[in-house]
Amino acid sequence: MRFPALTILAVLLIGAVPATAADQAVPLAAHRALYQLTLEQARGADVAAASGTMAYEVLDACEGWATRQRLEMTVTNRDGQDIQMLSDYTTWESKDGLSMRFRMRQTTESAVTSEVAGEASLERTGGPGEVRYSLPEESKKALPAGTLFPMAHTEAILAAAHEGKSFITLPLFDGTSEKGAQDSTVAIVHWAGPKAGKWPDLSSLSSGRVHVAFFDRDAGTQQPDYEVGMRYWDNGVADDLSMDFGDFVMKGTLAKLEVLRPGC
């Protein structure tokens, strides 16, 4: 998931949290999750209400991970008008972290507002790479050394938690815009051992709070483009989302979870 490799690449490590996570790394879990979205905060004067759902799926595709994220929201403005927004985002990412295919389509009131598609590759682990866009137009962009794709980015966050780190920065390419790679700053707090909860598949796993801010590499600004907070478990399942869109913040609560059998 933009939500938000086991070897952390090109990272800045500052401070530490107690190393209470299990010594043995837990493999990422193929799973299906449904989140109910509610308005947590409205900063813009034009947002009166908002609600929606987000469906997230991770499938083990043998040599890679196949993911789909479908976000549906209804935003009500101060005039009482409902605006329907939909984002459909799919990827295939090799498990060695070196190649990726992606497609994202966003619509507002059924009109396409953004569409991005293409493929990306890295020369080697930790090395530079290239993204080749087919939409919105054919183009190429260089990826900086150390770039991670989304699943590898999640693994890097979890590896940092296991190592007792509290802060990392990572270049990320996720295929959600035509601008190429972004910088991501990740804060990890309150990582702790297993505790009983609503989801039996997660009750034996460590978890903690993670906050990720995404920055445009070329903008020269200290303000993030997008921020998301969540509770992460060792297997990459997330809950208690806080999705900051700038004018408003949405809270995401895990409503359904199906952890799929390991293996492709």
Secondary structure, DSSP 4 states (H G I P E B T S, - for coil): ------S--S----------S-SSPPPPPPEEEEEEEEEEEE-STTEEEEEEEEEEEEEEETTEEEEEEEEEEEEEETTS-EEEEEEEEEEEEETTSSEEEEEEEEEETTEEEEEEEEEEEESSTTS-EEEEEEESSSEEEEE-TT-B-HHHHHHHHHHHHHTT--EEEEEE--SSSTT--EEEEEEEEEEE-----S-GGGTTS-EEEEEEEEEETTT--SS-SEEEEEEEETTS-EEEEEEE-SSEEEEEEEEEEEEPPS--
